[in-house]
């Protein structure tokens, strides 16, 4: 047990005589100055439903810190909303914002050292930004995830808005139906109610051992979530006393556990950028191949949208991360350490003893009453031997089109598109592409490319509206592929392939694709390659020569952003398949 005088905050106080009066001026009482000091970081703000409620969790965590004898100081780095930014250049800031959140956490926590931290976030970049930031700061820490919003009437959830919008554009529904969907898709605070990036990264926080067992992705309005936040504050003080830091908890085995959970939930493809970026902070290398290797043969169990049937609130009702881990226990490293100070295996046993699953069943019974449904736990999380699928949920494709790899969520892709030779239709922006898709200038059998949308070109925005326009089209959704060096929303479904690396702006082969090239896609064989020109097959050697000749005449596009955060990101972002973190080497 550490002596209070050895705590970083107290060592700093002894060397900084101005610190005490400045903190007293902030509202600290003199008796607070000598307590264990806890950095409470959140993305609270009015930016979107995923962050608008987090101050309640901040105050609950602060109360827990106080009850355990510490003092909690509140810091804020509000995140942006990918959903609100879709369809305009605001989405270009999304991935970049992850790095800026991590940078601000590093600055805030290290400018005046703290003894422990509580990190509270919900959404797409706020959650991974906090996970990166806490790794850099590396003080005893607990993550609190902000939970998921409720579903609307008829179990309406936000990812269906892309479908409604595309149907409206095609004249299949009227404006009244579209307005109904808009006004009812987000009935409460919390992350969007499907296994998109926000939900995936909340689950990853617990799977890595950094959040309290059973706390990830609760309904945001649940009183259980407030209690978890309070408990997190208490646990942060306890961790400070024993000095257990994230770097003592997170190992390669922890990341392998998280990736196996990712496979079981059919997690967002964006995790393939966030997990490597988080691992990078611990000096651990995670690549697309790591995901591909672990997903092969993995059992996919979670029947939750967008790939499954139910809204994300049902995840907790079925037992959440612990229930998933119980089903895949045979492939997990149960001896890894967690923020409880106990191993994963010990946590799982304790949950079975303390009534956790009975409480979850109670919430499921109430949800069935509310929705007039008869959903069972096994409808939501399948037993291991009754899996929805047995080959994970993502695949890394490689070939002369993507030498460093590209990712597809095959659980959300029609089986008809698992193997095909397609006709290339390249577009140099999403705006051009979606216009062609919506106005039927794209044909069955096309490989539609959106390029110059990687991190060095435009910040690597999501191609959500284009993917929804394709997947909601009864013909195109089963006959074409969408390939990009950008990325997709965790809500995206259909034959969509992202993170194509190297990106076009770096001179990757995706920049060299021409109209009429033949594109060979084979998901099971993990192949993505250019195999012909103007509809005529070529040998691999001939294609190498053709691409080398095209490369001689290729020039990168002028940098889109001349200043600010996106210029910094464009100049220093690592490859998408490495995590697109800021790389200064």
N, C-alpha and C positions, 0 to 999 in steps of 0.2 A: 504494500500500500504506500503510495507516494505521500511525502510530507507536503503540506500546503505551501510551505516556503519554497519548495522545489518546482512548483507549478510555473509554466511559462509566463502567465499573467503577473505573478508576484515578482519574478526575476525582473520583468520589464518595469514594473512599478518602482523597484528599487533604483533603477537607472534613469528614470524619467520623472523628475519631481513635478512637472506640469500636468502629468496624467491625472492624478487624484483630483485637483481642483476643476479640471475640465470635465471630468465625469460627474462630479458633484453638480456642476452647472447644467449637465444634461439630465439630471434627475436621480442619479445614484445617491443613495444615502451613505454616509461615511462607513457604516457597518457592512455595507455591501462590498466595499473595495477589497477586503481581505478574503472574500469567498471564492470558491471555484467559479470561474467566469466562462459562460457558455455562449458561443456565437450562434445565434438563431437566424439562419439565412432562409429567405423564401422568395418566391416569384410573385408574391401578392401584388395585385394591382387591378385596375378596371379594364384591362386589355381584353379579357375573354372569360368565359365561364370556368375554365380550368384553373384560373388564378384568382378570380373575384372573391372566393370564399376562404382563401388560405389564411387570412388574418385570424380567423377563429382557431385554426390549428396552431398558429404562432402563439396565441395567448394561452392555449391549453398546454403547449410545450413549455412555455415560460412558467406556468403554474407548477408543472412537474419539476422543473429545475429548482424552483423556490422551495417546494416541499422537501426536496432532497438536500437542501442546504446550499445551493448554488445561486448564482445571479445570471439571468438570461438577458443578453443584449440583442435587439432586433435590427437586422439588416435586410435590405430589399434589392433585388435585381429583377425587375418585372420582365417577363418574356413576351414575345409576340405570338399571334395566333395564325397558324398556317391556313386554317379554314377561312378566316376573314380576309387573308391576303391572296387567296387563289384568284387566278384570272387577271392579275395585273402585276407590275414589276415589284410590288411589295413582297411577293413570295421569294424574290431573289435574296432577300435578307435572312431568310429562315435558317439555313444551315450555318451561315456566318454568325448568327446570333448565339448559337451554341458556344462558339469560341469566346464571344464577348462576355457572356454570362460567366463562363469559367474564369476569364481574366479578371472580372470584377470581384468574384469570390476570392480569388488569390490575393488581390489588392486589399480588400476589406479585412480579411482574416489575418493577413501577415503584417499589415501596417501597425496594428496594436495586438500582439499575440493573445490568443485565448487558450483555455485549457481543454475545451471540448466543443463539439458542434452538433447542431440539429439542422438538417437540411430538408426544406419542405417545398415540394414542387409537384406538378401534375402532368405537364404536357410535353409535346414533341421535342422541343429543344431545351426547355427549362429542366426537365428531368435529366437528360444526359449532360447538360451543362453543369448541373449541380454535382453529378457523379464524377465528372472530370475535375471540377473545382475542389471537391473534398479530397480527391486523391492528391492533388498538388499541395493542399494545406496540410494534410496528413496529421490531424489531431484526433483523439478519440471522438467518434462521430456516429450518429444514428440518422437514417433517412426516414422521413415521413412522406408517404405518397398521398396526393390529394384526392384520390378516388375517382369514381365514374359517375356521370350524370344519369338520371332516370331516362327511360324510354318514353316516347310520346304515345298518343292514342294509336291503337293497332300495332303497338310495339315499334312505332316509327323511330328511326335513328338517323343521325345526320349524314352518314355516308350514302344514304339513299337519295340525297338531294341532287347529286350528280346525275343519277338516273332520271329523276323527275325533270331536271333542267334539260337534259338531252331529249327527252320525250316531248317536252314543250317546244323546243327548237324544231323538231321534226313534225310538229303539228299533231302529235298523238294524244296530248292532253291539253285542256284549256288553261288559261291563266289562273282561274279560280282554284284549280287543283294544285297548281304549282305554289300559289300563295298559301293554301292550307298546309302544305308540307313545310314551307318556310316558317310558318308561325307555330308549328307544333313539334319540330324536330329536336329542340333544345329546351325541355321544360324545367331544367334545374341547373345548378352549378355542377362542376366536375368535368373530367375529361370526356371526350365524345364516347358514346356507349357502343363501342365495337373494339375489336383487337387491332386498332391502328397503332401508330408509333407511340402515342402517349400511353395507352394501356400496356403495350409491350414493354416500354421502358420502366413503368411502375413495377411490373412483374419482374423485370431483370434486376431491379434494385434489391428485392427480397431474395431472388434466386442467387445473387452474389453474396448474400449473408449480411447486407448492410442495413436492412430494415427489419423490424421486429417480426417474428413469425406470424403469418396470417394477416398481415396488415396491408398488403398490396391490393389495390383496386377495389376497395370497399365502395359501396354507394356513398357518394359525397355527402349526402344528407343524413347518414347514419350516425347515431350517438356513439357507436363503436369506434368510429374514426376519431372523434374527439378524445375518447379514452386512450386510444393508441398514441395520439400526439402527446398527451400528458405523460404516458408511460415512457415515451421516447425521451422526453426531457429528463425524467428521473434516471433513465438508463445512461444518458450522456454523462451525468455527474458521476455515476458509478464507474463508468469506463475511464473517466479522467483519474479517478483514485487508483485504478490498477494500471493505467497507462496503455490500454489496448487500443491500437490505432488501426485505421483501414489497411495499412500496409502489412499489419500482422494477421489480417483476416483474408484479404483478397490474394489468391494464388492462381496458377494455371488451372488447378483442379476446380476452383470456384468458377472460373470462366467456362470450363467444360460443363459444369452443372447448369449454368445459366443457358448455355447453348442447347443442352438437351431439353430444358424447359421450353426454350424458344421453339424447338421442333415440335414439342407436344402441344403447344398452343397455336401453331401456325402463325408465328409472330411476324411483325412488320419487316419488310426487307430493309428498312432504314436501320434496323439493329446491326446490319452488316457494316454500317459506317460508325455507329455509336459504340458498339462493343470494342472494335479495334482501337478507337480513339481513347476510350477509357483505359484499356489494357496498356496502351502506349505510356500512360502516366505512371504505371507500375513497372515499367521496363519489361513488359510481357508482349510478345508478338502474337497477335491473332489475325489471321488472314481469311479471305474467302474460302480457301482450301480447308481451313479449320472447321468452318461451318459445314462445308460440303461433306467432309469426312464424317463428322458427328451426326449429320442429318441422315446419311445413308443408313437405312434399316431402322431409323428411329420411329417410334410409334406416335402418331398424331391423334390426339384424344379430345380436343376441345371443340365442341359444336357451337361456337359463338361467332357472330358476324365479324368481318365480312365474308369469310369462307364458310361459316356455319349458319345456324338458324336463329340463335337467341341474342338479345342485347347483352352488353358486357356486365350489367349489374348481376346477372345470373352466375357469373364466374364465382363471386364470393358466396352466393347462396349454396353453391355446390362444394364449397370448402377451399376455394382459392388455390394459391400456390402450394400449400401443404397437401391438398388433395391430389394435385397433379404429381407432386413429388412422391407421394405414397404409391401411386400407380407405376411410376418409372424408377422406383427405389433401386431396382437391380442394376441400373446403369449410372447411378449417382455416386459421387465420392461423399460418403456420409460422415467422414472424419474431419471435414473442413470446419474451421472456426467461424463463428458468427458474432454479431453484436450483442448477443445475450451473454457472451463469455462461455457458451457451451457449443458443442458441435452440432452440425445439422441433424445427425441421427438422434442426438439427445433432445433437440427441439421437437422433432416429429413425434417422438414417444411422449413427451410432455403434453403436446396438444391433444393426443388421444386420451390422456388422463384427466385433462382439466375442463372437458365439456365443450371444446371448440366446435366440433362437428355437429353436436346437438344444437348449439346456438345458430349455426349456419342453416340447419334444417328448419329451424323455427322461422328464419327470415324467408326461406324458400316457400314455406307454407303460406306466409302472409302475401308473398308476391303472387302465388297462384290464386289466392283469393282476389287480389286487386285486379289481375288481368283476366280472371275467369279461365285460367289454364290448368293443366294437369301435368306439369313438367316435373320429372324426377331428377335426382342428382345424376343418375346414369345417362339421362338425356343430354346433360350438359357436359360432364366429364366422363367419357367412355372408360370402361375398365380396360386395362392393358391388353387383355386377350380379345377384346372386341373393338379394337382401334378403328378409327375412320380410315386411316391409311398407315402403311408401315414403311414409308420411305421418307420420313421427315416432311418438311414443307417447302424447303427452298433447294435450288440447285445452282451451282456455279458453272456457267458455260464458258468454254474457251475455244480458240481457233484463230485463224488469221484476221478475223474481224475484231476479236477481243483478246489479244495476247495476255493481258493481265486479268481478264475475266469479266463477266457480266452476270447479273443475278436475275433469277425468275422465281416467283412463288408458284410452284407447280400445283399446289393444292387449290389455287384460285384460277387455274388455267384449264380451259376445256381440253379433254383428252385428244380431241381431233387435231390439236395444234402441238402435240408432243413431238411429232416428227413431220417435217415438211420442207419442200424446196419452194421458195417464194421469190416474187419479182420485186426488186428494190425500188422504193419510192422515197427518195431523200428530201427532207425539208430542213432549212437552216434556222427555224424557230418554231415554237409551239403554236403561235398565232396562225402561221401559214398552214400547219398541219391540221389543226382542229377545223379550220374553215373547209379544207378539202374533205375531211371525214363527214362533217355535218351536211355538206352539199353534194355528197355521193360522187366525188371525184376520186375516190379510193375504191378499188375493186377487190373482190374475193381473190385470194392468192397473192396479195401484195405484202411485202415487208415494209412497213411505214417507218421511216427514220425521223427522229427529231434530234438534231445535233447542235453543237455549240451551246449546250445548256449545262455543261459541267461546271465544276467549281472555279476553274480559271477563266471561263467565258462569261458566265452570268450568275455565279453563286450556287449553282446546282439546284434550281427550283424543282418542285414536283410537277409532274405531267398529269395531274389528277383529272382535269376536265376532259382531256383527250382520251385518257384511258377509259373514263366512264362513257364517253360518247361511243367508243368502240364496243365495250363490253355490253352496253345496253342495246346495241343494234343486233337484232336476231340473226342477221346474216353475217355481218362483218365480225361479230364477236367470236365466231367459230371458224373463220376462214382467213384471217390476217394476223400478223404479229406487229407489235409496236416496240421499236428498239431505240434506246436513247442513251446518251452519256449523262443525262439528267437522272432524276430519280422519281419514284412514285409515292403517293400517299400510302400510309398503312391501310387505307380503306380501298385501295385499288384492286380490281379483279380483272380477269381476262388474260389474253395472251400478251403480257407486257414484260419487257426485258429491260432492266435499268443498270446504271453504274458502268456502262460499257467503257472499258479502260484499255489503253490510255484514251483520254477524252479528245474530242476533235480539236480543241484549241491547242493541245499539246502535239498535234500531228498524228494522233492515233488513226488506225485504219478506218474508223467510222467516218473520218473527214474525207476519205478517198472514195467512198461508195458513190457510184453513178447510177442514174436512171437505167433500169433494165438489167442491172447485175443480178445474178442468181444467188440467193442466200439460203444456205442449208442450216436448218434448225433441228436439233435432236436432243430433247430434254433428258432422256434416260442415258444417252451416251455422252451428255454434257458437251455438246458440240454447237458452235456458232461460227460459221465461216462463209466466206465468199467463194463460190465454186464456179462462177461463169460470168460472161459479159454479153450484154444485148441478147439474153435468152439462150446463149450457147455455152455449153459446158466446157471447162478448161481443166487441164491437169493442175495439181498443186504447184508444180514448177512454173507453169505458164502464168498462174495467178500471182506468184511471187514477183515475176518479172513485170507484169502489168501494174501491180501496186507500187513497185519501186519506181517505175516510170511516172506514174501519177504523182508520187511524192516529190519528185524533182520540180514539178510545176505548182506545188501547193504552197500557199502562204497563210500564216495565221491571220485571223481577223483582228482589226484594231481593238485594243482593250476597250470594253464597253464602259467601264467606270474609271474615271481619271483621278478620283480622290476618295478619301474616307474609308469606311470599314470594308466595303466591297473591293476597293482597290487593294487594300492590304491582304484580304482573303485571296483574291485572284493571284497575287504575286507569290503567296506562300502556302497555299493549300496543297496537301499531299494528294496522291491519287485517290479517287473514290474507293477503290478496293482496299486501300490501306487505312481508310477512316476519314480522309479529307480534313484532318486536323492541321493546324498551322505548323508548318515544318520549316525551321530556320537553318537546317543543316545544309 
